[in-house]
């Protein structure tokens, strides 16, 4: 909208104050291009004269162009609430004194009795004691209604939101308000100026050094690109440590492209990132062991018995586990293929609970057993178990033929 004012100023700057000349040029260049209400008023010797008003102006005030006499005093009488009139007058006065664009949001009672919300911007052009005031007004009633509905929904679910660990931040640019949930206070960024937390200079103070450039790029994308944006970085907490966090930012715009609200949601994804890290480690271990020509290699979740990483088709016991779970998978596999004198005992000694008991007493556990392969050949196998890490949440199992 600032650009529109500059175009209007440039246009008027090269024209005489002749009403017909101004009207003709504006009709050609502006009336069809601006969806908001556009009004240009000449102030001279304490009197006002309407130079130009587009069709949207008459639509917004609820009057017909024919027979309507523009009076600024009458317009001001319809501004609600009354204390907004003083601010309205100050905006006009300041624009005349400085030439700077001024803005005000107010309710307006139309001539047909309907009340609408309006965002109005002023720009003044001075010429030897004469002033032209260019004002662009946008009907933002629908946007306000949406915002109010959002507020109602937010109040309704605020108690639920507060029970989550999500840090939710909202900037309302129309009402100049800021809102955040209690969880937001655990982040270092909550201590800074909330109007500047996504400024590039502020990012350094609360983002992990290795993620600063990524965060800067994310912020730039949020500014330049409408719609939902997401990013995972390490954010500094109040205690000085860092936490992997997923940041989701969504901005709401009015019909003229002006930003109304920005909503940011920060979710702690430390556990998810740690899980991914463990899977990557497990994959690396499996790949390393595979290079050593082990026949069968897989990792097991120590709590559920589910295979975490394994080579597809590497073991029939994996297939059984996927069907019926770890315990029954081992039992079914051994009952079918184990050639030991007591397959049930072998199955017991390869059961997850038994393996974990052995690992509690030793760092490793191994079991030798006989098995029939797909070619009906009986082979001796050694199953070797150990924990992947000190957390004891993942078990690595390698199986190879004895004497091979």
VENURHU-V452242 format. One record per residue. RES is the residue in one letter. OMEGA is omega in radians with two decimals (* if undefined). NEAR is the number of other C-alpha atoms within 8 Angstrom. D_CENTER is the distance of its C-alpha to the mean C-alpha in Angstrom with 2 decimals. Layout:
BEGIN
{{RES & OMEGA & NEAR & D_CENTER} {RES & OMEGA & NEAR & D_CENTER}}
END
This chain:
BEGIN
{{X & 3.09 & 4 & 26.27} {X & 3.13 & 6 & 27.74} {X & 3.12 & 6 & 28.90} {X & 3.11 & 7 & 30.60} {X & -3.13 & 10 & 32.53} {X & 3.10 & 8 & 33.70} {X & -3.13 & 8 & 34.97} {X & 3.13 & 9 & 36.82} {X & -3.14 & 9 & 38.30} {X & -3.12 & 8 & 39.51} {X & -3.10 & 8 & 40.96} {X & -3.11 & 9 & 42.80} {X & -3.11 & 6 & 43.91} {X & -3.10 & 6 & 46.15} {X & 2.96 & 9 & 47.68} {X & 3.12 & 7 & 50.49} {X & -3.13 & 6 & 49.87} {X & -3.05 & 7 & 51.58} {X & -3.07 & 7 & 49.70} {X & 3.14 & 6 & 50.61} {X & 3.14 & 10 & 49.52} {X & -3.09 & 14 & 46.12} {X & -3.10 & 10 & 45.63} {X & -3.12 & 8 & 46.58} {X & -3.13 & 8 & 44.24} {X & 3.13 & 10 & 41.27} {X & -3.12 & 9 & 42.01} {X & -2.92 & 8 & 41.88} {X & -2.92 & 8 & 38.84} {X & -2.95 & 8 & 36.48} {X & -3.10 & 11 & 37.21} {X & -3.03 & 8 & 35.83} {X & -3.07 & 6 & 32.77} {X & -3.12 & 8 & 31.25} {X & 3.12 & 6 & 29.91} {X & 3.09 & 10 & 30.02} {X & 3.14 & 16 & 33.27} {X & -3.13 & 15 & 35.17} {X & 3.07 & 13 & 38.21} {X & -3.07 & 12 & 40.56} {X & 3.09 & 12 & 43.22} {X & 3.07 & 12 & 46.15} {X & -3.10 & 12 & 47.41} {X & 3.10 & 9 & 51.01} {X & 3.08 & 5 & 53.62} {X & 3.13 & 5 & 51.77} {X & -3.14 & 6 & 51.38} {X & 3.12 & 10 & 48.43} {X & 3.11 & 8 & 48.45} {X & 3.12 & 10 & 45.81} {X & -3.06 & 11 & 45.61} {X & 2.99 & 11 & 42.89} {X & -3.13 & 11 & 40.54} {X & -3.07 & 10 & 38.66} {X & -3.12 & 9 & 38.62} {X & 3.10 & 10 & 35.20} {X & -3.11 & 13 & 36.76} {X & 3.09 & 13 & 39.38} {X & -3.12 & 9 & 36.96} {X & -3.10 & 9 & 34.82} {X & 3.10 & 9 & 37.92} {X & -3.14 & 9 & 39.54} {X & 3.04 & 9 & 42.72} {X & 3.12 & 8 & 44.70} {X & -3.09 & 7 & 45.32} {X & 3.06 & 4 & 49.05} {X & -3.11 & 5 & 50.87} {X & 3.09 & 7 & 47.94} {X & -3.09 & 4 & 48.83} {X & 3.04 & 6 & 45.96} {X & -3.11 & 7 & 46.36} {X & -3.13 & 7 & 43.79} {X & -3.14 & 6 & 45.32} {X & 3.09 & 7 & 44.79} {X & -3.09 & 8 & 41.13} {X & 3.11 & 8 & 40.64} {X & -3.07 & 7 & 42.42} {X & 3.11 & 9 & 39.75} {X & 3.13 & 13 & 36.85} {X & -0.24 & 11 & 35.47} {X & -3.02 & 8 & 35.55} {X & -3.11 & 7 & 38.64} {X & 3.09 & 7 & 37.25} {X & -3.14 & 10 & 34.91} {X & 3.13 & 12 & 38.10} {X & 3.13 & 8 & 38.87} {X & 3.11 & 9 & 35.46} {X & -3.13 & 9 & 35.91} {X & 3.13 & 8 & 39.29} {X & 3.10 & 8 & 38.03} {X & 3.13 & 12 & 35.38} {X & -3.12 & 12 & 38.22} {X & -3.12 & 8 & 40.49} {X & 3.11 & 11 & 38.06} {X & 3.11 & 14 & 37.27} {X & -3.09 & 13 & 41.04} {X & -3.00 & 6 & 41.62} {X & -3.06 & 6 & 38.85} {X & -3.12 & 11 & 37.89} {X & 3.10 & 8 & 34.22} {X & 3.11 & 10 & 31.78} {X & -3.11 & 11 & 31.21} {X & 3.09 & 9 & 28.81} {X & 3.06 & 10 & 29.21} {X & -3.11 & 8 & 27.72} {X & 3.02 & 11 & 30.32} {X & -3.10 & 11 & 31.73} {X & 3.10 & 11 & 34.56} {X & -3.12 & 12 & 37.37} {X & -3.13 & 12 & 38.41} {X & 3.09 & 8 & 42.09} {X & 3.07 & 6 & 41.72} {X & 3.13 & 6 & 40.47} {X & 3.12 & 7 & 36.81} {X & -3.13 & 8 & 34.33} {X & 3.03 & 11 & 31.20} {X & -3.08 & 12 & 28.46} {X & 2.92 & 13 & 28.83} {X & -3.03 & 12 & 27.08} {X & 3.09 & 11 & 29.93} {X & -3.10 & 11 & 30.28} {X & 2.94 & 14 & 33.66} {X & -3.07 & 14 & 35.24} {X & 3.06 & 14 & 38.95} {X & -3.08 & 11 & 41.50} {X & 3.10 & 10 & 44.81} {X & 3.08 & 6 & 48.14} {X & 3.08 & 4 & 51.26} {X & 3.07 & 6 & 50.58} {X & -3.12 & 10 & 49.02} {X & 2.94 & 12 & 45.34} {X & 3.09 & 11 & 43.14} {X & 3.06 & 14 & 39.96} {X & 3.12 & 14 & 37.28} {X & 3.09 & 12 & 34.74} {X & -3.09 & 11 & 31.82} {X & -3.13 & 12 & 30.66} {X & 3.06 & 9 & 27.80} {X & -3.09 & 11 & 27.90} {X & -3.10 & 11 & 24.56} {X & -3.11 & 9 & 25.92} {X & 3.13 & 7 & 23.65} {X & 3.12 & 8 & 20.52} {X & 3.13 & 9 & 22.01} {X & 3.10 & 8 & 22.85} {X & -3.14 & 8 & 19.35} {X & 3.13 & 8 & 18.15} {X & 3.11 & 8 & 21.02} {X & 3.09 & 8 & 20.27} {X & 3.13 & 8 & 16.74} {X & 3.12 & 8 & 18.58} {X & 3.13 & 8 & 21.06} {X & -3.13 & 8 & 18.62} {X & 3.11 & 8 & 16.84} {X & -3.10 & 8 & 20.35} {X & -3.06 & 7 & 21.34} {X & -3.08 & 8 & 18.72} {X & -3.14 & 8 & 18.36} {X & 3.11 & 8 & 21.02} {X & -3.13 & 7 & 19.37} {X & -3.10 & 9 & 16.01} {X & 3.12 & 11 & 18.15} {X & 3.11 & 6 & 19.77} {X & 3.12 & 6 & 16.75} {X & -3.13 & 8 & 15.73} {X & 3.01 & 13 & 12.09} {X & -3.09 & 12 & 11.48} {X & -3.10 & 13 & 9.98} {X & 3.13 & 12 & 10.28} {X & 3.01 & 11 & 11.10} {X & 3.08 & 11 & 13.05} {X & -3.03 & 11 & 15.54} {X & 3.13 & 9 & 17.32} {X & -3.11 & 6 & 20.06} {X & 3.11 & 5 & 21.18} {X & -3.14 & 7 & 20.38} {X & 3.12 & 7 & 18.93} {X & -3.13 & 9 & 16.49} {X & 3.05 & 8 & 15.52} {X & 3.09 & 9 & 14.44} {X & -3.11 & 12 & 15.41} {X & -3.10 & 7 & 18.22} {X & -3.13 & 10 & 16.31} {X & -3.05 & 13 & 14.66} {X & 3.13 & 10 & 18.26} {X & -3.13 & 8 & 18.68} {X & -3.12 & 11 & 16.64} {X & -3.10 & 13 & 18.75} {X & -3.11 & 9 & 16.36} {X & -3.12 & 10 & 17.19} {X & -3.06 & 6 & 20.70} {X & 3.05 & 8 & 20.07} {X & -3.02 & 7 & 19.96} {X & 3.07 & 7 & 16.75} {X & -3.05 & 5 & 17.08} {X & -3.03 & 8 & 17.19} {X & 3.10 & 10 & 14.87} {X & 3.00 & 8 & 12.83} {X & -3.02 & 8 & 16.26} {X & -3.14 & 8 & 17.51} {X & -3.13 & 6 & 20.49} {X & -3.07 & 10 & 18.65} {X & -3.08 & 13 & 16.49} {X & -3.05 & 10 & 19.79} {X & -3.07 & 7 & 20.57} {X & 3.13 & 12 & 17.85} {X & 3.10 & 13 & 16.82} {X & -3.09 & 12 & 19.22} {X & -3.12 & 6 & 21.63} {X & -3.09 & 5 & 21.08} {X & -3.06 & 10 & 17.32} {X & -3.11 & 11 & 17.68} {X & 3.11 & 7 & 18.05} {X & -3.14 & 8 & 15.08} {X & 3.11 & 12 & 12.93} {X & 3.12 & 10 & 14.82} {X & 3.12 & 8 & 14.20} {X & -3.14 & 11 & 10.41} {X & 3.11 & 11 & 10.80} {X & 3.12 & 8 & 13.37} {X & 3.12 & 9 & 11.41} {X & -3.12 & 10 & 8.82} {X & -3.01 & 7 & 12.16} {X & -3.00 & 6 & 14.04} {X & 3.07 & 6 & 12.00} {X & 3.14 & 8 & 10.99} {X & -3.08 & 6 & 8.66} {X & 3.10 & 8 & 5.32} {X & -3.13 & 10 & 4.88} {X & -3.12 & 9 & 5.12} {X & 3.07 & 9 & 7.95} {X & 3.14 & 8 & 10.60} {X & 3.06 & 13 & 12.97} {X & 3.14 & 11 & 15.59} {X & -3.14 & 13 & 15.17} {X & 3.07 & 14 & 18.43} {X & -3.13 & 12 & 19.42} {X & -3.11 & 9 & 22.03} {X & 3.08 & 4 & 24.76} {X & 3.09 & 7 & 24.15} {X & 3.14 & 7 & 22.98} {X & 3.13 & 9 & 19.79} {X & 3.04 & 11 & 17.37} {X & -3.05 & 12 & 15.23} {X & 3.05 & 13 & 11.65} {X & -3.11 & 13 & 8.49} {X & 3.08 & 12 & 5.58} {X & -3.11 & 11 & 1.93} {X & 3.09 & 12 & 2.45} {X & 3.11 & 11 & 4.90} {X & 3.14 & 12 & 8.50} {X & -3.09 & 8 & 11.72} {X & 3.03 & 10 & 14.93} {X & -3.03 & 10 & 18.57} {X & 3.13 & 5 & 21.10} {X & 3.11 & 5 & 22.08} {X & 3.10 & 6 & 18.76} {X & -3.09 & 7 & 18.43} {X & 3.14 & 10 & 15.10} {X & -3.09 & 11 & 15.49} {X & 2.98 & 12 & 12.44} {X & 3.12 & 12 & 9.12} {X & 3.09 & 11 & 7.01} {X & 3.11 & 11 & 5.31} {X & 3.14 & 12 & 5.85} {X & -3.13 & 12 & 8.03} {X & 3.09 & 10 & 10.14} {X & -3.12 & 10 & 13.53} {X & -3.14 & 10 & 14.34} {X & -3.09 & 9 & 17.71} {X & -3.13 & 6 & 19.80} {X & 3.14 & 7 & 18.11} {X & 3.09 & 9 & 18.48} {X & 3.12 & 8 & 22.03} {X & 3.11 & 8 & 22.84} {X & 3.14 & 8 & 21.86} {X & 3.14 & 8 & 23.98} {X & 3.12 & 8 & 26.85} {X & 3.11 & 10 & 26.76} {X & 3.11 & 8 & 26.95} {X & -3.14 & 8 & 29.85} {X & 3.11 & 11 & 31.49} {X & 3.13 & 9 & 31.30} {X & -3.14 & 8 & 32.89} {X & 3.14 & 8 & 35.60} {X & 3.13 & 13 & 36.36} {X & 3.13 & 8 & 36.65} {X & 3.13 & 8 & 38.92} {X & 3.13 & 10 & 41.06} {X & 3.12 & 10 & 41.28} {X & 3.12 & 7 & 42.71} {X & 3.00 & 6 & 45.43} {X & 2.95 & 6 & 46.46} {X & -3.09 & 11 & 45.73} {X & -3.07 & 10 & 46.20} {X & -3.11 & 10 & 43.35} {X & 3.03 & 15 & 40.30} {X & 3.06 & 13 & 37.36} {X & -3.03 & 14 & 35.19} {X & 2.98 & 13 & 35.03} {X & -3.02 & 12 & 32.67} {X & -3.10 & 12 & 35.12} {X & -3.08 & 5 & 34.01} {X & -3.10 & 6 & 33.80} {X & -3.12 & 11 & 35.98} {X & 3.06 & 11 & 33.56} {X & 3.14 & 11 & 33.87} {X & 3.13 & 9 & 30.82} {X & 3.06 & 11 & 31.99} {X & 3.12 & 10 & 35.17} {X & -3.07 & 8 & 36.83} {X & 3.07 & 5 & 36.97} {X & -3.03 & 6 & 40.49} {X & -3.08 & 10 & 41.70} {X & 3.10 & 8 & 42.99} {X & 3.12 & 8 & 44.28} {X & 3.07 & 9 & 43.41} {X & 3.13 & 10 & 39.71} {X & 3.12 & 10 & 40.27} {X & 3.13 & 15 & 41.95} {X & -3.13 & 15 & 39.19} {X & -3.13 & 10 & 36.58} {X & -2.94 & 7 & 38.84} {X & -3.12 & 8 & 39.98} {X & -3.00 & 11 & 38.27} {X & -3.04 & 14 & 39.52} {X & -3.14 & 10 & 42.65} {X & 3.12 & 10 & 44.03} {X & 3.11 & 16 & 43.00} {X & -3.11 & 14 & 45.22} {X & -3.14 & 11 & 48.01} {X & -3.13 & 9 & 48.08} {X & -3.10 & 12 & 48.04} {X & 3.12 & 12 & 50.87} {X & -3.08 & 10 & 52.97} {X & -2.95 & 6 & 52.89} {X & -3.06 & 9 & 53.25} {X & -3.12 & 12 & 54.47} {X & 3.08 & 10 & 58.16} {X & 3.12 & 9 & 58.70} {X & -3.12 & 4 & 61.48} {X & -3.11 & 6 & 58.99} {X & -3.13 & 11 & 55.70} {X & 3.12 & 9 & 54.46} {X & 3.09 & 7 & 54.90} {X & 3.12 & 11 & 53.14} {X & 3.13 & 12 & 50.21} {X & -3.08 & 9 & 50.16} {X & 3.03 & 9 & 50.17} {X & 3.12 & 10 & 47.21} {X & -3.06 & 11 & 45.25} {X & -3.10 & 10 & 41.98} {X & 3.14 & 6 & 43.33} {X & 3.12 & 10 & 46.51} {X & -3.13 & 12 & 44.75} {X & 3.09 & 9 & 42.60} {X & -3.13 & 8 & 45.81} {X & -3.13 & 10 & 47.42} {X & 3.08 & 13 & 44.48} {X & -3.11 & 7 & 44.67} {X & -3.12 & 6 & 48.19} {X & 3.12 & 7 & 47.71} {X & -3.12 & 8 & 45.00} {X & 3.06 & 10 & 45.90} {X & 3.09 & 11 & 47.53} {X & -3.13 & 8 & 49.38} {X & 3.09 & 9 & 51.28} {X & -3.11 & 8 & 53.83} {X & 3.10 & 11 & 54.55} {X & -3.05 & 11 & 56.20} {X & 3.09 & 12 & 54.38} {X & -3.13 & 12 & 55.37} {X & -3.06 & 9 & 53.39} {X & 3.11 & 5 & 52.86} {X & 3.14 & 5 & 56.30} {X & 3.05 & 6 & 58.00} {X & 3.13 & 7 & 58.68} {X & -3.11 & 9 & 58.61} {X & 3.05 & 10 & 56.80} {X & -3.13 & 10 & 56.19} {X & 3.04 & 12 & 52.57} {X & 3.05 & 12 & 51.05} {X & -3.08 & 11 & 47.64} {X & -3.08 & 11 & 46.19} {X & 2.99 & 13 & 43.37} {X & 3.09 & 11 & 41.50} {X & 3.13 & 13 & 38.23} {X & -3.08 & 10 & 35.48} {X & -3.08 & 7 & 34.53} {X & 3.14 & 5 & 35.52} {X & 3.10 & 5 & 33.00} {X & 3.12 & 9 & 35.20} {X & -3.14 & 10 & 32.45} {X & 3.14 & 12 & 33.37} {X & 3.06 & 13 & 36.90} {X & 3.11 & 12 & 38.09} {X & 3.04 & 12 & 41.05} {X & -3.13 & 12 & 43.32} {X & 3.10 & 12 & 46.31} {X & -3.12 & 10 & 49.22} {X & -3.14 & 10 & 52.78} {X & 3.09 & 8 & 55.41} {X & -3.13 & 3 & 57.96} {X & * & 3 & 56.11}}
END
